[in-house]
């Protein structure tokens, strides 16, 4: 697994919660919490070049 790109300082553009979802298109970047990332994911996938979904960090890894 790769190291996380998003940190605790990255905040959701919609509500201000910690961001776990990043959408990048050319020069623009949007950050979303898990809730808003899931809510807008389908629309974002059609428009954005890169999608980074780190919501898997919210659930504990299997031991």
N, C-alpha and C positions, 0 to 999 in steps of 0.2 A: 504494500500500500504506500502511496506517496505521502509526503508531508503536507499538512494543510496549507492552503493558500490564504484562507481567511483567518483573521485573528479576533480576539475579543474587542479590539478597537473598531472593527468593521461593523457598521450598524445598518439595519434595514432602512431603505429609503422611504418606505411606506409608514412604518410605525416606530422605528428607533430601537427595536430589539436587536440582539446580536445576529449578525448576518451569517448564514450558512449556504447561501445561494448567490452566485455571481453570474451576470449576463453581460457579455461584452460585444459591442458592434463598432468596429472601426475605432473611433476616438471616444465613444461613450461607454460608460459602465454603469450598470444598475446593481445594487445589492439588496437582497431580501432575506428576511428571517425564513425559517423552514415553512411556516404557515403561508406567507405571501409568495414564497418561491413556488410552492406546490399549486397555489391558487392561479398563478399566472404562467406556469411552466409551458403549457401547450402554445400559448400565444407567443411567448418568448422564443421557443424553439424555431418558429417559423421566420423570425426576424433577426436573430442574433447569430453571430459567427461562432462564438464560444460560450458554452454553458458550463459552469463549475457547480456541481451539487455536492456539498459536504454534509448533508443532513444525516448521513450514516454516523457521524460523530456524536449524535444525540443519543444513540443507543449503545449500551455496553457491548464490547466485543465478546464473542463466545470464548470461553476459557477451556 
